[in-house]
Amino acid sequence: MLTNKPKIGLVTVLYNSVEVLEGFFQSLNNQTYKNYILYVIDNSPNDDALNEAIKLSNDFGINSIFINNNDNFGVAKGNNQGIEQALKDECEYILLLNNDIEFNQNTIEDLVNYTVKNDISIIVPKTYYYNTNKLWMAGGHISKVKGTTPHRGDLEVDVGQYENIEEINYAPTCFMLLDKKVFEKVGLMDEKYFVYYDDSDFLYRSNRQGFKIVYFPKAIVYHKVSISTGGSESLFSIYYVNRNRVYFIRKNFSFIYKNISLCYFFFTRFIKYFSFNKEQRKTLIKGISDSFKM
């Protein structure tokens, strides 16, 4: 156990989803690690989620700071607002976390202890689909051939196949602890993404600056996947996933990998197009078109 516990800034971005907040705040209240400030950035179109977050924060005695945007500024900008405030408040580490999650009482403590003792810059836990023993994420990687960032173990039943602590080059920011020096060297999230691939871009840039991500399976998180965006086949997701994937490829990859991954993208989107309905097809085309204007 650490005797000197560093101050952690927890950054979460709200967009509606009032129904998930009680479990989230209950998880925070149960934590054995207490030296943190929660930064809640509200992008919701009304104050329902914000009011619920304020109420639960008061009920559970969570040390919280609230930023109300009165509009949907996107996840990337919301995270940046929280990160900047946490750094101003002299937090030594930043924990980016969704609020559609629940987690064990030792999760933050275990991550912080391992991080500090081993001088880790970025660390992530093992993540399950909520209320199942199926994995959502046991690490991940950036594919420069496909321009994708797949999760390892997705939908696999956990039978202990991913129990090794190891370095990876990608993980989603669903629950990610970062040393403040990462932001000082890499910068903040690219707000053009709005949502999706903003974490891929940030971690790709982090990799190039020499920062690796540690997958730490002792820490556990449970994720209520895509509750705020309607799932992977919603018009919202179709637009932003495809628009941002092309932008990510064009922005970051070398000439060779850029052309390989774009060829793969257009081939697979051509096939996907015929499985979509009329509105989905229209949204897919618009997303791709808009990506070349970014």
C-alpha positions in Angstrom: 0.0 0.0 0.0 1.2 3.5 -0.8 1.7 5.9 2.2 1.8 8.9 -0.1 -1.3 8.8 -2.2 -1.2 11.1 -5.3 -4.2 13.3 -6.1 -6.2 11.9 -9.1 -8.5 13.9 -11.3 -11.4 11.7 -12.5 -12.8 13.1 -15.8 -16.2 11.9 -17.1 -18.4 13.4 -19.8 -22.2 13.2 -19.4 -24.7 12.9 -22.3 -28.1 12.0 -21.0 -28.1 8.4 -19.6 -29.5 9.4 -16.2 -30.3 5.7 -15.6 -26.6 4.7 -15.4 -25.5 7.3 -12.9 -26.5 5.8 -9.7 -24.3 2.7 -10.3 -21.4 4.9 -11.4 -21.6 7.0 -8.2 -22.1 4.0 -6.0 -18.9 2.5 -7.5 -17.0 5.7 -6.7 -18.4 5.8 -3.2 -17.2 2.2 -2.6 -13.6 2.9 -3.6 -10.9 2.3 -1.1 -8.9 5.1 -2.8 -10.2 8.5 -1.7 -7.7 11.1 -2.8 -9.5 12.2 -6.0 -11.6 15.0 -7.5 -14.4 14.0 -9.9 -14.8 16.4 -12.9 -18.2 16.0 -14.5 -18.6 17.7 -17.9 -22.2 17.8 -19.0 -22.9 17.8 -22.8 -26.6 16.9 -22.4 -29.3 19.0 -24.1 -31.1 19.5 -20.8 -30.1 19.5 -17.1 -31.7 16.1 -16.1 -28.4 14.2 -16.1 -26.5 17.1 -14.5 -29.0 17.5 -11.7 -29.0 13.7 -11.1 -25.2 13.8 -11.0 -25.2 16.7 -8.5 -27.7 14.9 -6.3 -25.8 11.7 -6.3 -22.5 13.5 -5.7 -24.1 15.1 -2.6 -25.8 11.9 -1.5 -22.5 9.9 -1.6 -20.2 12.7 -0.5 -18.2 12.7 -3.7 -15.7 15.6 -4.1 -16.9 16.9 -7.5 -16.6 19.8 -9.8 -19.3 20.3 -12.5 -18.9 22.0 -15.9 -22.2 22.6 -17.7 -21.8 23.2 -21.5 -25.5 23.5 -22.2 -24.8 21.8 -25.5 -23.1 18.7 -26.9 -19.5 19.8 -27.5 -18.4 16.2 -28.0 -16.5 13.7 -25.9 -13.1 15.0 -27.0 -13.7 18.6 -26.0 -15.5 17.5 -22.8 -12.5 15.4 -21.8 -10.2 18.3 -22.6 -12.1 20.6 -20.4 -11.9 18.2 -17.5 -8.2 17.4 -18.1 -7.3 21.1 -18.2 -9.1 21.8 -15.0 -7.5 18.8 -13.3 -4.1 19.9 -14.3 -4.8 23.4 -13.0 -5.8 21.8 -9.7 -2.4 20.1 -9.6 -3.7 16.5 -10.0 -0.7 14.2 -10.5 -2.7 11.6 -12.5 -5.8 11.8 -14.7 -8.4 9.0 -14.9 -10.6 9.2 -18.0 -13.7 7.2 -17.4 -17.1 6.6 -18.8 -20.1 6.9 -16.6 -21.9 3.9 -18.1 -19.6 1.7 -16.1 -19.4 0.1 -12.6 -16.2 -1.2 -11.0 -14.9 -3.0 -8.0 -14.0 -1.2 -4.8 -10.2 -1.8 -5.2 -10.1 -0.8 -8.9 -8.6 2.7 -8.6 -6.4 1.7 -5.6 -4.9 -1.3 -7.6 -4.2 0.8 -10.7 -2.6 3.7 -8.7 -0.5 1.4 -6.6 0.9 -0.5 -9.6 1.3 2.7 -11.6 3.3 4.6 -8.9 5.5 1.7 -7.9 6.5 0.8 -11.5 6.6 4.4 -12.9 3.8 3.6 -15.5 2.6 6.4 -17.7 -0.7 4.9 -19.0 -2.6 1.9 -17.6 -6.0 0.2 -18.2 -8.0 -2.5 -16.5 -9.7 -5.6 -17.8 -13.3 -4.7 -18.9 -16.4 -6.9 -19.1 -19.7 -6.4 -20.7 -22.0 -5.4 -17.8 -23.6 -8.3 -15.9 -21.7 -11.0 -17.9 -18.5 -12.9 -17.7 -17.8 -11.9 -21.4 -14.9 -9.6 -22.1 -15.3 -6.3 -23.7 -11.6 -5.4 -23.6 -8.5 -7.2 -22.5 -6.2 -4.8 -24.2 -6.2 -3.8 -27.9 -4.0 -2.7 -30.8 -3.9 -0.2 -33.6 -4.0 -1.9 -37.0 -2.2 0.2 -39.6 -3.3 -2.1 -42.3 -7.1 -1.8 -41.6 -7.1 1.6 -39.8 -9.0 0.0 -36.9 -8.4 -0.3 -33.2 -9.8 -3.7 -32.2 -10.2 -4.9 -28.7 -8.6 -8.2 -27.7 -10.9 -10.8 -26.3 -14.1 -9.0 -27.3 -17.2 -11.2 -26.6 -15.0 -14.1 -25.3 -16.0 -15.8 -22.1 -13.2 -15.1 -19.6 -11.5 -18.3 -18.6 -8.2 -16.7 -17.5 -6.7 -16.4 -21.0 -5.7 -12.7 -20.5 -4.2 -12.6 -17.0 -0.7 -11.4 -17.9 0.3 -7.8 -17.2 1.7 -6.6 -20.5 2.4 -3.6 -22.7 -0.1 -2.8 -25.5 -0.4 0.1 -28.0 -4.1 0.8 -27.7 -7.0 0.7 -25.3 -10.2 2.7 -25.2 -10.5 5.6 -22.7 -13.5 4.0 -21.0 -11.3 3.7 -17.9 -7.7 4.9 -18.4 -5.2 6.3 -15.8 -2.6 8.6 -17.2 0.4 10.4 -15.7 0.1 14.2 -16.2 3.4 14.1 -18.1 1.6 12.4 -21.0 -0.6 15.4 -21.6 2.4 17.8 -21.1 4.3 16.0 -23.9 1.5 14.8 -26.2 -1.1 17.5 -25.8 -4.8 17.1 -25.5 -7.5 15.3 -27.5 -8.2 16.4 -31.1 -11.6 18.0 -30.8 -12.4 17.5 -34.5 -13.3 13.9 -33.8 -16.2 14.9 -31.5 -16.7 11.2 -30.6 -15.1 7.9 -31.7 -11.4 7.6 -32.7 -10.5 10.6 -30.5 -8.8 8.1 -28.1 -7.2 6.2 -31.1 -5.7 9.4 -32.3 -4.5 10.5 -28.9 -2.9 7.1 -28.1 -1.3 6.9 -31.6 0.4 10.2 -30.8 1.3 8.9 -27.4 2.9 5.9 -28.9 5.0 8.1 -31.2 6.2 10.0 -28.1 7.4 6.8 -26.5 4.5 6.1 -24.1 3.2 2.6 -23.9 0.0 1.4 -22.3 0.0 -1.3 -19.6 -2.8 -3.7 -19.5 -3.5 -4.6 -15.8 -6.0 -7.4 -15.5 -6.2 -7.4 -11.7 -8.3 -4.2 -11.9 -11.9 -4.9 -13.2 -14.5 -2.7 -14.9 -18.0 -3.5 -16.1 -19.2 -1.6 -19.2 -22.9 -0.9 -20.2 -21.8 -0.6 -23.9 -23.1 2.1 -26.2 -26.0 3.1 -23.9 -25.7 6.8 -24.9 -25.1 6.4 -28.7 -27.8 3.8 -29.6 -25.4 1.0 -30.6 -23.1 0.4 -33.6 -25.9 0.4 -36.2 -27.5 3.7 -35.2 -27.2 6.6 -37.6 -25.2 8.5 -35.1 -22.6 5.7 -34.8 -22.5 5.0 -38.6 -21.8 8.7 -39.3 -19.1 9.4 -36.7 -17.3 6.0 -36.8 -16.8 6.1 -40.6 -16.1 9.8 -40.8 -13.5 9.6 -38.0 -11.9 6.4 -39.2 -11.0 8.0 -42.5 -9.8 11.2 -40.8 -7.7 9.2 -38.4 -6.0 7.3 -41.3 -5.4 10.4 -43.4 -4.1 12.4 -40.5 -1.7 9.9 -38.9 -0.5 7.1 -41.3 2.4 7.1 -43.7 1.8 7.1 -47.4 2.0 3.3 -47.7 -0.2 2.5 -44.8 -2.6 5.3 -45.6 -3.3 3.8 -49.0 -3.5 0.2 -47.8 -5.9 1.0 -45.0 -8.1 3.3 -47.1 -8.4 0.6 -49.8 -9.4 -1.9 -47.1 -11.9 0.7 -45.7 -13.6 1.4 -49.0 -13.8 -2.3 -49.9 -15.4 -3.2 -46.6 -17.8 -0.2 -46.7 -18.9 -1.2 -50.2 -20.0 -4.6 -48.8 -21.5 -3.0 -45.7 -23.5 -0.6 -47.9 -25.8 -3.3 -49.2 -26.7 -4.5 -45.7 -27.9 -1.1 -44.7 -31.4 0.5 -45.2 -31.9 3.7 -47.1 -31.2 6.1 -44.2 -28.1 4.1 -43.1 -26.7 4.2 -46.6 -27.2 7.9 -46.9 -25.5 8.5 -43.5 -22.6 6.3 -44.5 -22.0 8.3 -47.7 -22.3 11.6 -45.8 -19.8 10.5 -43.1 -17.2 9.5 -45.7 -17.7 12.6 -47.7 -17.4 14.8 -44.7 -14.2 13.1 -43.6 -12.3 14.6 -46.6 -13.4 18.1 -45.5 -11.7 17.8 -42.1 
